[in-house]
Structure formats: C-alpha cells, structure tokens
Amino acid sequence: MIPPLLIYVRIGPVPLPVPVLLLWPLLLMLLVLAALVLPLLRVRGTTVGQRARMPFIFYRMLAAARGLSVPVSPADGPGVHVYCW
C-alpha cells in the first residue's frame, strides 16, 4: 500500500497543497523508530503486541486515505475540501 502523493486542502478560496511525497522518507524513519520504541513503553490498557502493531496500523490508515475526497459545505462560513491523491 502506498500513501498519498499529495494532500490538497482548500478552505474557502485558499488552497493548501501538502506534498506528502517529500515526507515519505521521514514517514519511513518514524515508522521504524516507532516500531522499535513503542513496545518498550508502558501504555495503559495495551499489550506489547498491540503497541508493536500500532505504527503499521497507522501507516495502513494513511495509505487507505489515497483517493479520499471530503467536501464540507457549512451553512455559514467557508467550505472545506480535502483531496488525497
């Protein structure tokens, strides 16, 4: 699974493109670091196995966002649109 290349957020007339492709190396390093450190930390209500799987679950959630499009049109104020490519 590949995470999105670009996340495009538009709040009213203001566009905010986030080039996730440039952040992939950082995401990979954070994934490896979290997989090594999280099992060693105590988190109430979790087992060691659950803490070891957490970084990979978060990565799969980010990868599942590819192709996501969320338009929000409130009654008052600017509309918000989020696109993940």
N, C-alpha and C positions, 0 to 999 in steps of 0.2 A: 504494500500500500504506500502510495506516495502522498505526502501532504500537499496542500495547495501551493501553487507558484506565486499567486498574488491574492491578497485580500483587499477588496475595494469597498470602502465605506463612504457613503455620501449622506451628509447631514444637511438637508435643505439644498442650497446651491453650492455648498463647499465639498469638493471631493477630497478624499484622503486615501491614496493608494499605499498599501503596505507590501513591499516586495519580500515575501516570505522566502523566496528562493535564496536571497542573500543571507537569510538567517538559518538555512539548513545545516551548515557546519556547526553553528552554535547549538542548535537543537540536538544534533547528534552527540556533541560533547556533554550536554546537560542530561541526555538520556542515559549515557554510560555512567556518568557521575552519580546520578540519582539511583541507578540500578545497583551501584556499589555501596552507597551510603545509606539509603533508606532501610534496608534490612537490619542495619546496626542500631538504628534509632528506635526508641520506645514511643509508640503512638497508641494511646489508649483505645481499646476496642478492636485492634487489628493483630493478626498473627504475622510471623516473619514472612511466610509465603505471600500473604496479601500485600505486604509492603514491598516485597521483591517484584510483584507483578504490576504495581501502580504505575511506574514510568511507561511501561509498554502499553497499558490500557489508555493512558493519556495520549500517547503517540497515535494509537489507533483511532481515538476520538478526533484528533486533529486531522488525520488522513481521511476520515469519513466526512469531514466538512467540505471536501473538494466537490464542487458543483452546487454548493448550497447558495440559495438566493433568498433573502429575507427582506421584503418591503414592509415597512411600518408606516402607516398614514394616520397620525393622530388627529383628533378633532380640532385641536388648536396647536400651533407651533409648527416647526419644520418637520417634514417627513424624513425618515431614516431608511436607507437601503444598504444592505450588506451583501456583497457578492464574493464568493470564494472560487477561484479558478485554479 
